[in-house]
Amino acid sequence: MEDTNVMEMKQSFLLRSVAVIEVNKHYLMMQQVLDNHYYPVSTQVEAGEVSEQAVLRLLKETFGIQAQVERLLMIEESFNTYPQMHQTHHEVAFYYRIDLADHETALAEAIKKYNQQKNPERQFIWLDQSQIKANQIVPICYQQILLEPKEHVRIFRDRPQA
């Protein structure tokens, strides 16, 4: 299956699907150890795949669990410029709150295994509200939805500079 990361003449586009996973008021994040920042657990949406299917595929492939999407929390659209690479990047991400049902134990075991076997520079970690507030969460809108949850879908747009 083809992916949706399109590279053209110094421009790229990416469609992402994000898993917002909460257990006992702690949120699962990926920690970039070298930069000491945190970002959501996400995957690229493949061509022909619905964003909701992509996040469920992520959970199956990464953690071996069959979870359910509870609801859509946020849609984020961002534009980033990387002058050193002469490149602009356009990204759209769908953030889904995940219902783990009875998979908390299997998830904990998969996280432990991943953290022991994979890249030590990137680790899964659980953060509570005070840690989310105190640390650098990327993108900043993700930090906002975790600290100030809403019942309705939120849309964040980071418009390109003219």
C-alpha positions as CSV (number, residue, x, y, z in Angstrom):
1,M,0.0,0.0,0.0
2,E,1.3,3.4,-0.9
3,D,1.7,6.1,1.7
4,T,0.5,9.7,1.7
5,N,3.9,11.4,2.3
6,V,4.3,13.4,-0.9
7,M,7.6,15.0,-1.7
8,E,7.6,17.6,-4.5
9,M,10.1,20.4,-5.3
10,K,11.0,21.3,-1.7
11,Q,7.5,20.8,-0.3
12,S,6.1,17.8,1.6
13,F,2.6,16.8,2.8
14,L,1.8,14.3,5.5
15,L,-1.5,12.9,6.8
16,R,-1.2,11.6,10.3
17,S,-3.4,9.8,12.8
18,V,-2.8,10.2,16.5
19,A,-3.7,7.9,19.4
20,V,-4.6,9.7,22.6
21,I,-4.3,7.1,25.3
22,E,-5.2,7.7,28.9
23,V,-4.9,5.2,31.8
24,N,-5.5,6.4,35.4
25,K,-5.1,10.1,34.5
26,H,-1.7,9.4,32.7
27,Y,-1.2,9.9,29.0
28,L,1.0,7.8,26.8
29,M,3.7,9.9,25.0
30,M,6.8,9.2,23.0
31,Q,9.9,10.9,24.6
32,Q,12.6,12.2,22.4
33,V,15.4,11.6,24.9
34,L,18.1,13.8,23.3
35,D,15.9,16.9,22.9
36,N,13.9,16.1,26.1
37,H,10.6,16.7,24.4
38,Y,7.5,14.6,24.2
39,Y,5.1,14.0,21.3
40,P,1.9,12.0,20.7
41,V,1.9,8.4,19.6
42,S,1.1,8.6,15.9
43,T,1.3,7.0,12.5
44,Q,1.2,8.0,8.9
45,V,-2.1,7.4,7.1
46,E,-1.5,5.2,4.1
47,A,-3.1,5.8,0.7
48,G,-6.7,4.4,0.7
49,E,-6.8,4.2,4.5
50,V,-9.2,6.1,6.7
51,S,-7.5,8.0,9.5
52,E,-9.5,6.1,12.1
53,Q,-8.3,2.8,10.6
54,A,-4.7,4.1,10.7
55,V,-4.7,4.7,14.4
56,L,-6.2,1.2,15.1
57,R,-3.5,-0.3,12.8
58,L,-0.8,1.6,14.8
59,L,-2.1,0.1,18.1
60,K,-2.1,-3.4,16.6
61,E,1.3,-3.1,14.9
62,T,3.1,-1.3,17.8
63,F,1.4,-2.8,20.8
64,G,-0.4,-5.9,19.6
65,I,-3.8,-4.7,20.9
66,Q,-7.2,-4.5,19.3
67,A,-8.6,-1.2,20.8
68,Q,-11.5,1.0,19.7
69,V,-11.7,4.7,18.9
70,E,-13.8,6.5,21.5
71,R,-14.0,9.7,19.6
72,L,-12.3,12.4,17.5
73,L,-10.7,15.0,19.7
74,M,-8.9,17.4,17.4
75,I,-7.9,18.1,13.8
76,E,-4.6,19.9,13.5
77,E,-3.2,21.5,10.3
78,S,0.3,22.9,10.4
79,F,2.9,24.4,8.1
80,N,6.5,24.3,9.0
81,T,9.5,25.9,7.1
82,Y,13.0,24.5,7.3
83,P,15.2,27.2,5.8
84,Q,18.4,25.1,6.1
85,M,16.8,22.4,3.9
86,H,15.0,24.9,1.7
87,Q,11.8,22.9,2.4
88,T,8.3,23.6,3.6
89,H,6.1,20.9,5.3
90,H,2.3,20.8,5.4
91,E,0.7,18.3,7.8
92,V,-2.8,17.4,8.8
93,A,-3.4,15.2,11.8
94,F,-6.5,13.6,13.3
95,Y,-6.3,13.0,17.1
96,Y,-8.4,10.1,18.4
97,R,-9.2,9.3,22.0
98,I,-8.7,5.5,22.4
99,D,-10.8,3.1,24.4
100,L,-8.5,0.4,25.6
101,A,-11.3,-1.8,27.0
102,D,-9.4,-4.5,28.9
103,H,-6.0,-4.1,27.2
104,E,-4.2,-2.0,29.8
105,T,-2.0,-4.9,30.9
106,A,-1.1,-6.0,27.4
107,L,-0.3,-2.4,26.6
108,A,2.0,-2.0,29.6
109,E,3.8,-5.2,28.6
110,A,4.2,-4.1,25.0
111,I,5.6,-0.7,26.1
112,K,8.1,-2.3,28.4
113,K,9.3,-4.6,25.6
114,Y,9.5,-1.8,23.1
115,N,11.5,0.4,25.5
116,Q,14.0,-2.4,26.1
117,Q,14.4,-3.5,22.5
118,K,14.0,-0.4,20.3
119,N,15.9,2.9,19.9
120,P,17.0,4.2,23.4
121,E,16.7,7.7,22.1
122,R,12.9,7.3,21.7
123,Q,10.9,5.8,24.6
124,F,7.3,5.5,25.5
125,I,6.4,7.2,28.8
126,W,3.3,8.0,30.8
127,L,2.8,11.6,31.9
128,D,0.3,13.0,34.3
129,Q,-1.3,16.4,34.1
130,S,1.5,18.2,36.1
131,Q,4.2,16.6,33.9
132,I,2.4,17.6,30.8
133,K,2.2,21.1,32.1
134,A,5.9,21.2,33.0
135,N,7.4,19.6,29.9
136,Q,7.8,20.5,26.3
137,I,5.0,18.8,24.4
138,V,5.1,19.0,20.6
139,P,2.9,20.2,19.0
140,I,1.8,22.7,21.6
141,C,-1.9,22.2,20.6
142,Y,-1.6,18.6,21.9
143,Q,-0.5,19.9,25.3
144,Q,-3.6,22.2,25.3
145,I,-6.1,19.5,24.6
146,L,-4.6,17.3,27.3
147,L,-4.7,20.1,29.9
148,E,-8.0,21.6,28.8
149,P,-10.2,18.7,27.4
150,K,-13.4,19.7,25.6
151,E,-16.5,17.8,24.6
152,H,-16.4,19.1,21.0
153,V,-13.9,18.5,18.3
154,R,-11.2,21.2,18.2
155,I,-9.5,22.5,15.1
156,F,-6.1,24.0,15.2
157,R,-4.5,25.7,12.2
158,D,-1.0,27.0,12.1
159,R,-1.1,29.1,8.9
160,P,1.9,29.5,6.7
161,Q,3.8,32.7,6.7
162,A,3.2,34.9,3.6
